[in-house]
């Protein structure tokens, strides 16, 4: 591969991630039952993947685990962000209308940066550890309260589905 082929490839990858996030948000609004089914399938893949692969292999795919957390309710105030680092991967955690948003990549001027071992990350997603314990096993730079609020929606995200907007009572 030549050096000139790299920037367009990165641009295409970034555009594909943005498109994916846009489609996911549309699905959640327009087809919440279908979106819930997709999330359930992603959780099943994560669960099955975890039982077959060794821990070192799982650590290279934390993005799959975050699929189940995107769209969950969060106490993270709008405009505040947290960067989550798991192994070599960086994720941008924020909120939109009280729901967790997840993007790949570092956070520009984030309020907190959490560097977490892969095993701790997967234990948090599966409900085997609490957010408080996960934070104890992580390195937090910046505001610890923002880090805690950003990680709360991840707790057991791989173990139970996020509530769909259609299943919530009116006015909530």
Contact map, one row per residue, 1 for C-alpha under 8 A:
1110110000000000000000000000000000000000000000000000000000000000000000000000000000000000000000000000000000000000000000000000000000000000000000000000000000000000000000000000
1111110000000000000000000000000000000000000000000000000000000000000000000000000000000000000000000000000000000000000000000000000000000000000000000000000000000000000000000000
1111111000000000000000000000000000000000000000000000000000000000000000000000000000000000000000000000000000000000000000000000000000000000000000000000000000000000000000000000
0111111100000000000000000000000000000000000000000000000000000000000000000000000000000000000000000000000000000000000000000000000000000000000000000000000000000000000000000000
1111111110000000000000000000000000000000000000000000000000000000000000000000000000000000000000000000000000000000000000000000000000000000000000000000000000000000000000000000
1111111111000000000000000000000000000000000000000000000000000000000000000000000000000000000000000000000000000000000000000000000000000000000000000000000000000000000000000000
0011111111100000000000000000000000000000000000000000000000000000000000000000000000000000000000000000000000000000000000000000000000000000000000000000000000000000000000000000
0001111111110000000000000000000000000000000000000000000000000000000000000000000000000000000000000000000000000000000000000000000000000000000000000000000000000000000000000000
0000111111111000000000000000000000000000000000000000000000000000000000000000000000000000000000000000000000000000000000000000000000000000000000000000000000000000000000000000
0000011111111100000000000000000000000000000000000000000000000000000000000000000000000000000000000000000000000000000000000000000000000000000000000000000000000000000000000000
0000001111111110000000000000000000000000000000000000000000000000000000000000000000000000000000000000000000000000000000000000000000000000000000000000000000000000000000000000
0000000111111111000000000000000000000000000000000000000000000000000000000000000000000000000000000000000000000000000000000000000000000000000000000000000000000000000000000000
0000000011111111100000000000000000000000000000000000000000000000000000000000000000000000000000000000000000000000000000000000000000000000000000000000000000000000000000000000
0000000001111111110000000000000000000000000000000000000000000000000000000000000000000000000000000000000000000000000000000000000000000000000000000000000000000000000000000000
0000000000111111111000000000000000000000000000000000000000000000000000000000000000000000000000000000000000000000000000000000000000000000000000000000000000000000000000000000
0000000000011111111100000000000000000000000000000000000000000000000000000000000000000000000000000000000000000000000000000000000000000000000000000000000000000000000000000000
0000000000001111111110000000000000000000000000000000000000000000000000000000000000000000000000000000001100000000000000000000000000000000000000000000000000000000000000000000
0000000000000111111111000000000000000000000000000000000000000000000000000000000000000000000000000000000000000000000000000000000000000000000000000000000000000000000000000000
0000000000000011111111100000000000000000000000000000000000000000000000000000000000000000000000000000000000000000000000000000000000000000000000000000000000000000000000000000
0000000000000001111111110000000000000000000000000000000000000000000000000000000000000000000000000000000000000000000000000000000000000000000000000000000000000000000000000000
0000000000000000111111111000000000000000000000000000000000000000000000000000000000000000000000000000001000000000000000000000000000000000000000000000000000000000000000000000
0000000000000000011111111100000000000000000000000000000000000000000000000000000000000000000000000000000000000000000000000000000000000000000000000000000000000000000000000000
0000000000000000001111111110000000000000000000000000000000000000000000000000000000000000000000000000000000000000000000000000000000000000000000000000000000000000000000000000
0000000000000000000111111111000000100000000000000000000000000000000000000000000000000000000000000000000000000000000000000000000000000000000000000000000000000000000000000000
0000000000000000000011111111100000000000000000000000000000000000000000000000000000000000000000000000000000000000000000000000000000000000000000000000000000000000000000000000
0000000000000000000001111111111000000000000000000000000000000000000000000000000000000000000000000000000000000000000000000000000000000000000000000000000000000000000000000000
0000000000000000000000111111111101100000000000000000000000000000000000000000000000000000000000000000000000000000000000000000000000000000000000000000000000000000000000000000
0000000000000000000000011111111100110000000000000000000000000000000000000000000000000000000000000000000000000000000000000000000000000000000000000000000000000000000110000000
0000000000000000000000001111111100000000000000000000000000000000000000000000000000000000000000000000000000000000000000000000000000000000000000000000000000000000000010000000
0000000000000000000000000111111100000000000000000000000000000000000000000000000000000000000000000000000000000000000000000000000000000000000000000000000000000000000000000000
0000000000000000000000000111111111100000000000000000000000000000000000000000000000000000000000000000000000000000000000000000000000000000000000000000000000000000000000000000
0000000000000000000000000011111111110000000000000000000000000000000000000000000000000000000000000000000000000000000000000000000000000000000000000000000000000000000111000000
0000000000000000000000000000001111111000000000000000000000000000000000000000000000000000000000000000000000000000000000000000000000000000000000000000000000000000000101000000
0000000000000000000000000010001111111100000000000000000000000000000000000000000000000000000000000000000000000000000000000000000000000000000000000000000000000000000000000000
0000000000000000000000010011001111111110000000000000000000000000000000000000000000000000000000000000000000000000000000000000000000000000000000000000000000000000000000000000
0000000000000000000000000001000111111111000000000000000000000000000000000000000000000000000000000000000000000000000000000000000000000000000000000000000000000000110100000000
0000000000000000000000000000000011111111100000000000000000000000000000000000000000000000000000000000000000000000000000000000000000000000000000000000000000000000000000000000
0000000000000000000000000000000001111111110000000000000000000000000000000000000000000000000000000000000000000000000000000000000000000000000000000000000000000000000000000000
0000000000000000000000000000000000111111111000000000000000000000001100000000000000000000000000000000000000000000000000000000000000000000000000000000000000000000100000000000
0000000000000000000000000000000000011111111100000000000000000000000100000000000000000000000000000000000000000000000000000000000000000000000000000000000000000000100000000000
0000000000000000000000000000000000001111111110000000000000000000000000000000000000000000000000000000000000000000000000000000000000000000000000000000000000000000000000000000
0000000000000000000000000000000000000111111111000000000000000001001100000000000000000000000000000000000000000000000000000000000000000000000000000000000000000000000000000000
0000000000000000000000000000000000000011111111100000000000000000101100000000000000000000000000000000000000000000000000000000000000000000000000000000000000000110000000000000
0000000000000000000000000000000000000001111111110000000000000000000000000000000000000000000000000000000000000000000000000000000000000000000000000000000000000000000000000000
0000000000000000000000000000000000000000111111111000000000000000000000000000000000000000000000000000000000000000000000000000000000000000000000000000000000000000000000000000
0000000000000000000000000000000000000000011111111100000000000001100000000000000000000000000000000000000000000000000000000000000000000000000000000000000000000100000000000000
0000000000000000000000000000000000000000001111111110000000000000000000000000000000000000000000000000000000000000000000000000000000000000000000000000000000000100000000000000
0000000000000000000000000000000000000000000111111111000000000000000000000000000000000000000000000000000000000000000000000000000000000000000000000000000000000000000000000000
0000000000000000000000000000000000000000000011111111100001000000000000000000000000000000000000000000000000000000000000000000000000000000000000000000000000000000000000000000
0000000000000000000000000000000000000000000001111111111001000000000000000000000000000000000000000000000000000000000000000000000000000000000000000000000000000000000000000000
0000000000000000000000000000000000000000000000111111100000000000000000000000000000000000000000000000000000000000000000000000000000000000000000000000000000000000000000000000
0000000000000000000000000000000000000000000000011111110000000000000000000000000000000000000000000000000000000000000000000000000000000000000000000000000000000000000000000000
0000000000000000000000000000000000000000000000001111111011000000000000000000000000000000000000000000000000000000000000000000000000000000000000000000000000000000000000000000
0000000000000000000000000000000000000000000000000101111111000000000000000000000000000000000000000000000000000000000000000000000000000000000000000000000000000000000000000000
0000000000000000000000000000000000000000000000000100111111100000000000000000000000000000000000000000000000000000000000100000000000000000000000000000000000000000000000000000
0000000000000000000000000000000000000000000000000000011111110000000000000000000000000000000000000000000000000000000000000000000000000000000000000000000000000000000000000000
0000000000000000000000000000000000000000000000000000111111111000000000000000000000000000000000000000000000000000000000000000000000000000000000000000000000000000000000000000
0000000000000000000000000000000000000000000000001100111111111100000000000000000000000000000000000000000000000000000001000000000000000000000000000000000000000000000000000000
0000000000000000000000000000000000000000000000000000001111111100000000000000000000000110000000000000000000000000000001100000000000000000000000000000000000000000000000000000
0000000000000000000000000000000000000000000000000000000111111100000000000000000000000011100000000000000000000000000000000000000000000000000000000000000000000000000000000000
0000000000000000000000000000000000000000000000000000000011111111100000000000000000000000000000000000000000000000000000000000000000000000000000000000000000000000000000000000
0000000000000000000000000000000000000000000000000000000001111111110000000000000000000100100000000000000000000000000001001000000000000000000000000000000000000000000000000000
0000000000000000000000000000000000000000000000000000000000001111111000000000000000000000000000000000000100000000000000000000000000000000000000000000000000000000000000000000
0000000000000000000000000000000000000000010001000000000000001111111100000000000000000000000000000000000000000000000000000000000000000000000000000000000000000000000000000000
0000000000000000000000000000000000000000001001000000000000001111111110000000000000000000000000000000000000000000000000000100100000000000000000000000000000001100000000000000
0000000000000000000000000000000000000000000000000000000000000111111111000000000000000000000000000000010000000000000000000000000000000000000000000000000001001000000000000000
0000000000000000000000000000000000000010011000000000000000000011111111000000000000000000000000000000000000000000000000000000000000000000000000000000000000000000000000000000
0000000000000000000000000000000000000011011000000000000000000001111111000000000000000000000000000000000000000000000000000000000000000000000000000000000001001100110000000000
0000000000000000000000000000000000000000000000000000000000000000111111110000000000000000000000000001000000000000000000000000000000000000000000000000000011001100010000000000
0000000000000000000000000000000000000000000000000000000000000000011111110000000000000000000000000011110000000000000000000000000000000000000000000000000000000000000000000000
0000000000000000000000000000000000000000000000000000000000000000000011111000000000000000000000000011100000000000000000000000000000000000000000000000000000000000010000000000
0000000000000000000000000000000000000000000000000000000000000000000011111100000000000000000000000011000000000000000000000000000000000000000000000000000010000000011000000000
0000000000000000000000000000000000000000000000000000000000000000000000111110000000000000000000000111000000000000000000000000000000000000000000000000000010000000000000000000
0000000000000000000000000000000000000000000000000000000000000000000000011111000000000000000000100111000000000000000000000000000000000000000000000000110110000000000000000000
0000000000000000000000000000000000000000000000000000000000000000000000001111100000000000000000000100000000000000000000000000000000000000000000000000110000000000000000000000
0000000000000000000000000000000000000000000000000000000000000000000000000111110110000000000001100101000000000000000000000000000000000000000000000100110000000000000000000000
0000000000000000000000000000000000000000000000000000000000000000000000000011111100000000000000100100000000000000000000000000000000000000000000000000000000000000000000000000
0000000000000000000000000000000000000000000000000000000000000000000000000001111100000000000001111100000000000000000000000000000000000000000000000000000000000000000000000000
0000000000000000000000000000000000000000000000000000000000000000000000000000111110000000000001100000000000000000000000000000000000000000000000000000000000000000000000000000
0000000000000000000000000000000000000000000000000000000000000000000000000001111111000000000001100000000000000110000000000000000000000000000000000100000000000000000000000000
0000000000000000000000000000000000000000000000000000000000000000000000000001001111100000000111100000000000100111000000000000000000000000000000000100010000000000000000000000
0000000000000000000000000000000000000000000000000000000000000000000000000000000111110000000111000000000000100111110000000000000000000000000000000110010000000000000000000000
0000000000000000000000000000000000000000000000000000000000000000000000000000000011111000011110000000000001100101110000000000000000000000000000000000000000000000000000000000
0000000000000000000000000000000000000000000000000000000000000000000000000000000001111100011110000000000000000000111100000000000000000000000000000000000000000000000000000000
0000000000000000000000000000000000000000000000000000000000000000000000000000000000111111111000000000000000000000111100000000000000000000000000000000000000000000000000000000
0000000000000000000000000000000000000000000000000000000000100100000000000000000000011111110000000000000000000000001111001000000000000000000000000000000000000000000000000000
0000000000000000000000000000000000000000000000000000000000110000000000000000000000001111100000000000000000000000000111000000000000000000000000000000000000000000000000000000
0000000000000000000000000000000000000000000000000000000000010000000000000000000000001111110000000000000000000000000000000000000000000000000000000000000000000000000000000000
0000000000000000000000000000000000000000000000000000000000010100000000000000000000001111111000000000000110000000000000000000000000000000000000000000000000000000000000000000
0000000000000000000000000000000000000000000000000000000000000000000000000000000000111101111100000000000111000000000000000000000000000000000000000000000000000000000000000000
0000000000000000000000000000000000000000000000000000000000000000000000000000000000111000111110000000011111100000000000000000000000000000000000000000000000000000000000000000
0000000000000000000000000000000000000000000000000000000000000000000000000000000011110000011111000000111111100000000000000000000000000000000000000000000000000000000000000000
0000000000000000000000000000000000000000000000000000000000000000000000000000000011110000001111100001111000000000000000000000000000000000000000000000010000000000000000000000
0000000000000000000000000000000000000000000000000000000000000000000000000001011111000000000111110001110000000000000000000000000000000000000000000000010000000000000000000000
0000000000000000000000000000000000000000000000000000000000000000000000000101111110000000000011111111100000000000000000000000000000000000000000000000000000000000000000000000
0000000000000000000000000000000000000000000000000000000000000000000000000000010000000000000001111111100000000000000000000000000000000000000000000000000000000000000000000000
0000000000000000000000000000000000000000000000000000000000000000000000000000010000000000000000111110000000000000000000000000000000000000000000000000000000000000000000000000
0000000000000000000000000000000000000000000000000000000000000000000000001111110000000000000000111111000000000000000000000000000000000000000000000000000000000000000000000000
0000000000000000000000000000000000000000000000000000000000000000000001111100000000000000000000111111100000000000000000000000000000000000000000000000000000000000000000000000
0000000000000000000000000000000000000000000000000000000000000000000011111101000000000000000011110111110000000000000000000000000000000000000000000000010010000000000000000000
0000000000000000000000000000000000000000000000000000000000000000000001100000000000000000000111110011111000000000000000000000000000000000000000000000000000000000000000000000
0000000000000000000000000000000000000000000000000000000000000000010001000000000000000000001111000001111100000000000000000000000000000000000000000000000000000000000000000000
0000000000000000100010000000000000000000000000000000000000000000000000000000000000000000001110000000111110000000000000000000000000000000000000000000000000000000000000000000
0000000000000000100000000000000000000000000000000000000000000010000000000000000000000000111100000000011111000000000000000000000000000000000000000000000000000000000000000000
0000000000000000000000000000000000000000000000000000000000000000000000000000000000000000111100000000001111100000000000000000000000000000000000000000000000000000000000000000
0000000000000000000000000000000000000000000000000000000000000000000000000000000000100000011100000000000111110000000000000000000000000000000000000000000000000000000000000000
0000000000000000000000000000000000000000000000000000000000000000000000000000000011100000001100000000000011111100000000000000000000000000000000000000000000000000000000000000
0000000000000000000000000000000000000000000000000000000000000000000000000000000000000000000000000000000001111100000000000000000000000000000000000000000000000000000000000000
0000000000000000000000000000000000000000000000000000000000000000000000000000000000000000000000000000000000111110000000000000000000000000000000000000000000000000000000000000
0000000000000000000000000000000000000000000000000000000000000000000000000000000111100000000000000000000000111111100000000000000000000000000000000000000000000000000000000000
0000000000000000000000000000000000000000000000000000000000000000000000000000000111000000000000000000000000001111100000000000000000000000000001100100000000000000000000000000
0000000000000000000000000000000000000000000000000000000000000000000000000000000011100000000000000000000000000111110000000000000000000000000111110110000000000000000000000000
0000000000000000000000000000000000000000000000000000000000000000000000000000000001111000000000000000000000000111111000000000000000000000001111000010000000000000000000000000
0000000000000000000000000000000000000000000000000000000000000000000000000000000001111000000000000000000000000001111100000000000000000000011110000010000000000000000000000000
0000000000000000000000000000000000000000000000000000000000000000000000000000000000011100000000000000000000000000111110000000000000000000011100000000000000000000000000000000
0000000000000000000000000000000000000000000000000000000000000000000000000000000000011110000000000000000000000000011111011000000000000110111000000000000000000000000000000000
0000000000000000000000000000000000000000000000000000000000000000000000000000000000000110000000000000000000000000001111111000000000000000110000000000000000000000000000000000
0000000000000000000000000000000000000000000000000000000001100100000000000000000000000110000000000000000000000000000111111100000000000000000000000000000000000000000000000000
0000000000000000000000000000000000000000000000000000001000100000000000000000000000000000000000000000000000000000000011111110000000000000000000000000000000000000000000000000
0000000000000000000000000000000000000000000000000000000000000000000000000000000000000000000000000000000000000000000111111111000010000100100000000000000000000000000000000000
0000000000000000000000000000000000000000000000000000000000000100000000000000000000000100000000000000000000000000000111111111100000000100000000000000000000000000000000000000
0000000000000000000000000000000000000000000000000000000000000000100000000000000000000000000000000000000000000000000001111111110000000000000000000000000000000000000000000000
0000000000000000000000000000000000000000000000000000000000000000000000000000000000000000000000000000000000000000000000111111111110000000000000000000000000000000000000000000
0000000000000000000000000000000000000000000000000000000000000000000000000000000000000000000000000000000000000000000000011111111111100100000000000000000001110000000000000000
0000000000000000000000000000000000000000000000000000000000000000100000000000000000000000000000000000000000000000000000001111111100000000000000000000000001111110000000000000
0000000000000000000000000000000000000000000000000000000000000000000000000000000000000000000000000000000000000000000000000111111110000000000000000000000000111110000000000000
0000000000000000000000000000000000000000000000000000000000000000000000000000000000000000000000000000000000000000000000000011111111000000000000000000000000111110000000000000
0000000000000000000000000000000000000000000000000000000000000000000000000000000000000000000000000000000000000000000000000011111111000000000000000000000000010000000000000000
0000000000000000000000000000000000000000000000000000000000000000000000000000000000000000000000000000000000000000000000010011011111101100000000000000000000100000000000000000
0000000000000000000000000000000000000000000000000000000000000000000000000000000000000000000000000000000000000000000000000001001111111100000000000000000000100000000000000000
0000000000000000000000000000000000000000000000000000000000000000000000000000000000000000000000000000000000000000000000000001000011111110000000000001001100100000000000000000
0000000000000000000000000000000000000000000000000000000000000000000000000000000000000000000000000000000000000000000000000000000001111111000000000001000000000000000000000000
0000000000000000000000000000000000000000000000000000000000000000000000000000000000000000000000000000000000000000000000000000000011111111100000000000000000000000000000000000
0000000000000000000000000000000000000000000000000000000000000000000000000000000000000000000000000000000000000000000100011001000011111111110000000000000000000000000000000000
0000000000000000000000000000000000000000000000000000000000000000000000000000000000000000000000000000000000000000000100000000000000111111111100000001000000000000000000000000
0000000000000000000000000000000000000000000000000000000000000000000000000000000000000000000000000000000000000000000000000000000000011111111000000000000000000000000000000000
0000000000000000000000000000000000000000000000000000000000000000000000000000000000000000000000000000000000000000000110010000000000001111111000000000000000000000000000000000
0000000000000000000000000000000000000000000000000000000000000000000000000000000000000000000000000000000000000000011110000000000000000111111100000000000000000000000000000000
0000000000000000000000000000000000000000000000000000000000000000000000000000000000000000000000000000000000000000111100000000000000000011111110000000000000000000000000000000
0000000000000000000000000000000000000000000000000000000000000000000000000000000000000000000000000000000000000001111000000000000000000010011111110010000000000000000000000000
0000000000000000000000000000000000000000000000000000000000000000000000000000000000000000000000000000000000000001110000000000000000000000001111110000000000000000000000000000
0000000000000000000000000000000000000000000000000000000000000000000000000000000000000000000000000000000000000011100000000000000000000000000111110000000000000000000000000000
0000000000000000000000000000000000000000000000000000000000000000000000000000000000000000000000000000000000000011000000000000000000000000000111111110000000000000000000000000
0000000000000000000000000000000000000000000000000000000000000000000000000000000000000000000000000000000000000001000000000000000000000000000111111111000000000000000000000000
0000000000000000000000000000000000000000000000000000000000000000000000000000000000000000000000000000000000000000000000000000000000000000000000111111100000000000000000000000
0000000000000000000000000000000000000000000000000000000000000000000000000001000111000000000000000000000000000011000000000000000000000000000000111111110000000000000000000000
0000000000000000000000000000000000000000000000000000000000000000000000000000000001000000000000000000000000000001110000000000000000000000000100111111111000000000000000000000
0000000000000000000000000000000000000000000000000000000000000000000000000000000000000000000000000000000000000000000000000000000000110010000000011111111100000000000000000000
0000000000000000000000000000000000000000000000000000000000000000000000000111000000000000000000000000000000000000000000000000000000000000000000001111111110000000000000000000
0000000000000000000000000000000000000000000000000000000000000000000000000111000011000000000011000001000000000000000000000000000000000000000000000111111110000000000000000000
0000000000000000000000000000000000000000000000000000000000000000000000000000000000000000000000000000000000000000000000000000000000100000000000000011111111100000000000000000
0000000000000000000000000000000000000000000000000000000000000000000000000100000000000000000000000000000000000000000000000000000000100000000000000001111111100000000000000000
0000000000000000000000000000000000000000000000000000000000000000000010011100000000000000000000000001000000000000000000000000000000000000000000000000111111111000000000000000
0000000000000000000000000000000000000000000000000000000000000000010110000000000000000000000000000000000000000000000000000001100000000000000000000000001111111000000000000000
0000000000000000000000000000000000000000000000000000000000000000000000000000000000000000000000000000000000000000000000000001111011100000000000000000001111111000000000000000
0000000000000000000000000000000000000000000000000000000000000000000000000000000000000000000000000000000000000000000000000001111100000000000000000000000011111111000000000000
0000000000000000000000000000000000000000000000000000000000000000110110000000000000000000000000000000000000000000000000000000111000000000000000000000000011111111110000000000
0000000000000000000000000000000000000000001001100000000000000000100110000000000000000000000000000000000000000000000000000000111000000000000000000000000000011111100000000000
0000000000000000000000000000000000000000001000000000000000000000000000000000000000000000000000000000000000000000000000000000111000000000000000000000000000011111100000000000
0000000000000000000000000000000000000000000000000000000000000000000000000000000000000000000000000000000000000000000000000000000000000000000000000000000000011111110000000000
0000000000000000000000000000000000010011000000000000000000000000000100000000000000000000000000000000000000000000000000000000000000000000000000000000000000001111111000000000
0000000000000000000000000000000000010000000000000000000000000000000110110000000000000000000000000000000000000000000000000000000000000000000000000000000000001001111100000000
0000000000000000000000000000000000000000000000000000000000000000000000010000000000000000000000000000000000000000000000000000000000000000000000000000000000000000111110110000
0000000000000000000000000001000110010000000000000000000000000000000000000000000000000000000000000000000000000000000000000000000000000000000000000000000000000000011111110000
0000000000000000000000000001100100000000000000000000000000000000000000000000000000000000000000000000000000000000000000000000000000000000000000000000000000000000001111110000
0000000000000000000000000000000110000000000000000000000000000000000000000000000000000000000000000000000000000000000000000000000000000000000000000000000000000000000111111000
0000000000000000000000000000000000000000000000000000000000000000000000000000000000000000000000000000000000000000000000000000000000000000000000000000000000000000001111111000
0000000000000000000000000000000000000000000000000000000000000000000000000000000000000000000000000000000000000000000000000000000000000000000000000000000000000000001111111101
0000000000000000000000000000000000000000000000000000000000000000000000000000000000000000000000000000000000000000000000000000000000000000000000000000000000000000000001111111
0000000000000000000000000000000000000000000000000000000000000000000000000000000000000000000000000000000000000000000000000000000000000000000000000000000000000000000000011111
0000000000000000000000000000000000000000000000000000000000000000000000000000000000000000000000000000000000000000000000000000000000000000000000000000000000000000000000001111
0000000000000000000000000000000000000000000000000000000000000000000000000000000000000000000000000000000000000000000000000000000000000000000000000000000000000000000000011111
